[in-house]
């Protein structure tokens, strides 16, 4: 996330972790102001 913030990405809130699946999510604004999501799934 540090690298992305360095490129001007504006995150919405903090990383959220789903308890049932362990999936991590973070939301951010894309170039056109559209809300996008990054997801990281456990291995």
NORLIN-V387848 format. One record per pair of residues at least 24 apart in sequence whose ideal C-beta (glycine too) atoms are under 10 Angstrom apart, sorted by the first residue. I is the first residue (numbers start at 1). J is the second residue. Records with the same first field share a line. If there is no record, write none. Layout:
I->J ; J
//
This chain:
1->26 ; 28 ; 38
4->28 ; 38
9->36 ; 38
11->38
12->36 ; 37
15->40
17->42
18->42
//
